Amino acid sequence: MIIPPGFERVQAPRTAMLVRADGREWLVPLLLSAVRGEAAANAVRALGGGRGGSVVARVQGNEVVLRPCRRGGLPAHLLRETYLGWSPRPLRELCTLERLRCLGVPVVEPLGACARWLVPGCYRGWIVTRYVQGACTVWDWATGGTADADRVAVWRQVGRAIRQLHRAGARHPDLNLHNILLRPAAEGEAIVFVDFDQPRLAAVFRNAAADLARLRRSARKLDPQGNNITTRDLDHLLSGYGEGE
């Protein structure tokens, strides 16, 4: 694993960390507090959605999201927060996010990550990212009753952002309407992808159809009748994706 520029590796007893060098003095204590089960000491509030356990924390003027690594689906019933392997997911996620960010892909900014070895080859993990001020999920936005013209523009923008992700050779392992944020920007809204968990990178991404189908299933699972997200909305998303060709 190649450590991204501006980050450094930190070792503690049974704990491996990657942190931004310019934030080491507060990131290391924050991650270690999570390891000890004391993350609530710095928490401003809990964050809903995802697989639970994420909190917004404020440390030395920095507002961040501290997220534990948790499984979804059937494996969560057996090993919800415990992972097997020698290359910890949170450290790989941090490296991938930073690489994508440097390529200009609109992903959340990673700040630190750690893995706590329970026994050799078995660990729990956490990742710290920059909190996105003023943002809401695409699902929350879609249910907010925006004007038709704004809806067309935003759905197309979401499609273009997904295309940008794919052009960088990446896929989001859980692409759904809760993992795409809209944040206020100088010109309309900006897209930010969050909660990658286990991102995958390739020289060329060749499975766009599966990613887009997953997003469509997410929309229909949240809104089976299409009251808030219409077929036309999703068509505008696909049109925006095509604009990035």
N, C-alpha and C positions, 0 to 999 in steps of 0.2 A: 504494500500500500504506500503510495507516494503522498507525502504530507504536502498540502497546498501551500503556496507562498503566503507568508503572513501568519501561519499557524505553527504551533510547536507541540511536541509530545510531552506529557507530564505523567510521571509514574508515582503511584502511592501504593501502600500495601494492598495487594490483590486487585488493584484498580489501574486501568489504562485510560488516559484522557488525551484528547486533542482540543486545544483552545487557541483562540486568537491571541497572538503574542501581546497585543496592546491592551488586552482585557484580562490577562492572566490573574492579576491580583484579586479580581472579584469573581471570575468564572470558575476557578478551581474551588474556592469555598462553596459556591452555589452548587456545583456538581457533587461535591462531597456531602453536602447537606442532604441531597436526594439519595445518595447511597445509604446514609444513616437513617433515612425515613423522616427527615426533618425539613422537607421542602416547603411545608406550610409556613415556616418561620419567615420566609421572604415573599410569600404569596400575597398578591393583591386581591385576586379572585380566581375562581375556577373557570375553566373554559369548557363549554359544552361541545357536543359532537365528537367525531372520531371514535376512538376506542376507550375514552375516558382517562382520567388521571392528570390531564394537562392543566397547568396553572399559569397565570400571568404573574410574573415576579418583578419587583423593582429593586435593583441593587446599584448603589452609587450613581443614581440618576439614569440608569439604563433600564428600560422596560423590555422584558423578554418573555418568551414562552418556554417553559420547562416541560418537556413531554417525555413520559416513560415509554419505552418500547413495549408494545403489547401486541399479541397475536389477535387475529380475527378469525371468524368461521369456526369450524369444528375443532381445530387444534387448540383454540382458546380454552376449551373445557378441560384440557389436560395440562397444558403448559402456557398459561396466559402471559406471564412475564419472564419466563425462563427460556433461554435459547441455547442451542448446542452448536459448537464450531469453534474455530480458532481465529477467525477473521470477523470481529464483532460488527453487527449491523449498524449500530449508531455511528461508528467511526467511518464506515464505508459510505453511509448516507451523507455525513458531513462533507467528505471529499467529493462526492458526486455533485452535491448541491453547489459547492464552491466552484467546481469546474463549470457547471452550467451557468452560474451567475457570471463568471468571467467571459463566457461566450455570449452574454447578453440575453439569455433566456430568463423570463420573469419568474424566478423562484424565490422563495423566502430566504433571507440572509442567514446562513449558519454561523454560529459563534463558538460553540463548544459541544463536545460529546464525550461520553465515558462508558466504560464497560466494567462491571464489578464481577470478578471471577468467583463463583460459588465453590466450584471445584475445577480442576483443569478441564478445559473444553466445555464448560457450562457457565453461563453468565446471565446477568441482567444488564439493561442499558438505558441510557437517557440521552437526550439531545436538547440543546439550547439554541433557539433561533430568535431573531429580532422580531419584536411584536409589531404588527402592521397596524399603525394608527388609523382609526376611522374606517376600517375595512368591514365588509360583510360578505357572507358567502353568496355565490350566485343563486343558490336556492332562496335565501332570505330576500335577495334583491328581486327575484322573479315573482315572489308572492307579495311584493310591495306596491303593485299597481302603478308602474311607470308608464309614461306616454309611449304610444306605438312607435314613434320615430326613434325615441331613445332605445327602445327594446331592440329594434333592428340593428342599430349601431353597436350595441353591447354584445348581442349574440354573434355578430360578425367578428367582433374583436376577440371574443372567446375562441372562436374557430381559428383565427390567425395566430393566437398565442399557442394553441395546441399544435398547430403546424410548425411553429418555431421550435417547440419542444422536440418534435419528431425530427426536424431537420438537424438538430444537434445530436441525433442518434440516441435519444432518450425516450423512455416511456414511463408513465406514472403507473405504478402497480395497482393503484386503487383510484382511478380517475372517476370522480363523481362530483355532484354539484355542491358538496360540502367542502371539497378540497380545492376549490377554485375561488379565490377571493377577488372582490372588486374594491379598490381603494380610490379615494378622491385624487385626481391629478389635475394639472394645469389645463389639459384639454380633455374633458370628459372623465372617463373612468380608466384605471389601469388594472391589468390582470396580474395576480400573484398566485402561483401554485404552492400548496403547502402539503404537509403530512405525506412525504414520499415513502417513508419506512424502508423500502427495499428497491430503490430506483435501479434501472438497468440501462447501460450505455452500450452502444454498438457503433461501428463506423458509419453504418447506414441503417436507419430504422425501416423495417419492411412489413410491419404488422399494424399499420394505421387503422385498417378497417376494424380490427378487434378492439382497439382502444375507443374508437368512436362508437362502436356498438355497445360497449360497456357504459359509456356516458349516456347513451340513449336509454339503456335499461335502468340506469340510476334515475333518470328523469321520470320514467313511467312507474318505477317503484314508489317514488315520492308522490307522484301525481297521476294515479291510474286513469283518471277521467280527462286529463289534459285541461283542467280548469285554469291552471297557472302557467303551465308550459305547454304550448300548443305544438302541433306538428310543424306549423309555419316557423315557430321559433327555432326548432331544431334544424329546419331547412336553411334558415339564415346562418346558423352556426356552420353547417357544412359548406355553404357558399363562402363564408369567411375563411374556412380551412382551405378551400380551393384557391382563394386569392393569394395564398402564400406559396403556391406551386412555383 
